[in-house]
Amino acid sequence: MEPLPLPLQFQKRGVAKTATQCRNGHDAGRNRHGKCRECLRLRRGRQRARLRAAQGILWRCEAVASGLDRYAGHECGQGHGRWRRVTTGECVVCYEARHARWREQLAEIDARRARGELTGKARKVARENARKKAKRAARRELLQSTPRACPRCERVLSEVDFRCTPRTKHPQWCVRCRASFADLQKAKRKGKLSEGAARRELAERRQRPKWASGRDLRKIYAYARFLRDCGIDCEVDHIVPLRGEIVCGLHTPENLRVAMSRENRAKSNELLSAADRVPSELDNPVFLSWAA
């Protein structure tokens, strides 16, 4: 249904208007007093423009068009006046005060760097690392002062030697027992070594000191292989057994000799008497001539 036209006295310039339009042709609706909302908005805009012109206040767009870096806007909440920056609309006095504080902070940071001190994020990270280090040291000292017995090897060790994760198997064992057990299980899974051979290899690896010559060890084992290839049933024997009942020897060239397999197996892990003890292979002239 089309709106009814207004009477002639409400028509302007001979243009017919609907009942919802004002006399200026605005169709923005009416307020509760029956006045056009668009006319009121334009009126308030003209009033604000006259007020700003009377007070000497510039519009921001006018300052941008004129190429100015500041304009006169609303009063600053800190009581600094009306002048504001065109780019951000911030009070000029507040902006200069904030940058003055920044310059002081930068000067202080430069002075700290000149003295060799850490600044910024590096200083925060160093402080946090020092706190964590002190916490770990206190925790370690507490663990070292707490004794605990291993149910497998029956040694009394500190709590540090029982460190483990939530997924560690046999957490009640010490670190050394868990490592030896893991090595044995790994050798069994591979199927390359029996349990006895795996234990012997583990003992040789652990009882070999750092100063032992690996070249001499390889020579002795190569000499034993050479004799076996010649038809001599021999093995490399430890003079002082690695896992003896009384004493355990080291895996060093000075403690190795090439012996017959029958004699070596009869000896087992017993310690030879002084009369039956033979010199090491490094003192054997045949081996020395062969190695040369």
WOCORHU-V650499 format. One record per residue. N is the residue number from 1. BURIAL is 1 if it has 24 or more other C-alpha atoms within 12 Angstrom, else 0. Layout:
n = <N | N>
burial = <BURIAL | BURIAL>
This chain:
n = <1 | 2 | 3 | 4 | 5 | 6 | 7 | 8 | 9 | 10 | 11 | 12 | 13 | 14 | 15 | 16 | 17 | 18 | 19 | 20 | 21 | 22 | 23 | 24 | 25 | 26 | 27 | 28 | 29 | 30 | 31 | 32 | 33 | 34 | 35 | 36 | 37 | 38 | 39 | 40 | 41 | 42 | 43 | 44 | 45 | 46 | 47 | 48 | 49 | 50 | 51 | 52 | 53 | 54 | 55 | 56 | 57 | 58 | 59 | 60 | 61 | 62 | 63 | 64 | 65 | 66 | 67 | 68 | 69 | 70 | 71 | 72 | 73 | 74 | 75 | 76 | 77 | 78 | 79 | 80 | 81 | 82 | 83 | 84 | 85 | 86 | 87 | 88 | 89 | 90 | 91 | 92 | 93 | 94 | 95 | 96 | 97 | 98 | 99 | 100 | 101 | 102 | 103 | 104 | 105 | 106 | 107 | 108 | 109 | 110 | 111 | 112 | 113 | 114 | 115 | 116 | 117 | 118 | 119 | 120 | 121 | 122 | 123 | 124 | 125 | 126 | 127 | 128 | 129 | 130 | 131 | 132 | 133 | 134 | 135 | 136 | 137 | 138 | 139 | 140 | 141 | 142 | 143 | 144 | 145 | 146 | 147 | 148 | 149 | 150 | 151 | 152 | 153 | 154 | 155 | 156 | 157 | 158 | 159 | 160 | 161 | 162 | 163 | 164 | 165 | 166 | 167 | 168 | 169 | 170 | 171 | 172 | 173 | 174 | 175 | 176 | 177 | 178 | 179 | 180 | 181 | 182 | 183 | 184 | 185 | 186 | 187 | 188 | 189 | 190 | 191 | 192 | 193 | 194 | 195 | 196 | 197 | 198 | 199 | 200 | 201 | 202 | 203 | 204 | 205 | 206 | 207 | 208 | 209 | 210 | 211 | 212 | 213 | 214 | 215 | 216 | 217 | 218 | 219 | 220 | 221 | 222 | 223 | 224 | 225 | 226 | 227 | 228 | 229 | 230 | 231 | 232 | 233 | 234 | 235 | 236 | 237 | 238 | 239 | 240 | 241 | 242 | 243 | 244 | 245 | 246 | 247 | 248 | 249 | 250 | 251 | 252 | 253 | 254 | 255 | 256 | 257 | 258 | 259 | 260 | 261 | 262 | 263 | 264 | 265 | 266 | 267 | 268 | 269 | 270 | 271 | 272 | 273 | 274 | 275 | 276 | 277 | 278 | 279 | 280 | 281 | 282 | 283 | 284 | 285 | 286 | 287 | 288 | 289 | 290 | 291 | 292>
burial = <0 | 0 | 0 | 0 | 0 | 0 | 0 | 0 | 0 | 0 | 0 | 0 | 0 | 0 | 0 | 0 | 1 | 0 | 0 | 1 | 1 | 1 | 1 | 0 | 0 | 0 | 0 | 0 | 0 | 0 | 0 | 0 | 0 | 0 | 0 | 0 | 0 | 0 | 0 | 0 | 0 | 0 | 0 | 0 | 0 | 0 | 0 | 0 | 0 | 0 | 0 | 0 | 0 | 0 | 0 | 0 | 1 | 1 | 1 | 1 | 0 | 0 | 0 | 0 | 0 | 0 | 0 | 0 | 0 | 1 | 1 | 1 | 1 | 1 | 0 | 0 | 0 | 0 | 0 | 0 | 0 | 1 | 1 | 1 | 1 | 1 | 0 | 0 | 1 | 1 | 1 | 1 | 0 | 0 | 0 | 0 | 0 | 0 | 0 | 0 | 0 | 0 | 0 | 0 | 0 | 0 | 0 | 0 | 0 | 0 | 0 | 0 | 0 | 0 | 0 | 0 | 0 | 0 | 0 | 0 | 0 | 0 | 0 | 0 | 0 | 0 | 0 | 0 | 0 | 0 | 0 | 0 | 0 | 0 | 0 | 0 | 0 | 0 | 0 | 0 | 0 | 0 | 0 | 0 | 0 | 0 | 0 | 0 | 0 | 0 | 0 | 0 | 0 | 0 | 0 | 0 | 0 | 0 | 1 | 1 | 1 | 1 | 1 | 0 | 0 | 0 | 0 | 0 | 0 | 0 | 0 | 1 | 1 | 1 | 1 | 1 | 1 | 1 | 0 | 1 | 0 | 0 | 1 | 1 | 0 | 0 | 0 | 0 | 0 | 0 | 0 | 0 | 0 | 0 | 0 | 0 | 0 | 1 | 1 | 1 | 0 | 1 | 1 | 1 | 0 | 0 | 1 | 0 | 0 | 0 | 0 | 0 | 0 | 0 | 0 | 1 | 1 | 0 | 1 | 1 | 1 | 0 | 1 | 1 | 0 | 0 | 0 | 0 | 0 | 0 | 0 | 0 | 0 | 1 | 1 | 1 | 1 | 1 | 1 | 1 | 1 | 1 | 1 | 0 | 0 | 0 | 0 | 0 | 1 | 1 | 1 | 1 | 1 | 1 | 1 | 1 | 1 | 1 | 1 | 0 | 0 | 0 | 0 | 1 | 0 | 0 | 0 | 0 | 0 | 1 | 1 | 0 | 0 | 0 | 0 | 0 | 0 | 0 | 0 | 1 | 1 | 1 | 0 | 0 | 0 | 0 | 0 | 0 | 0 | 0 | 0 | 0>
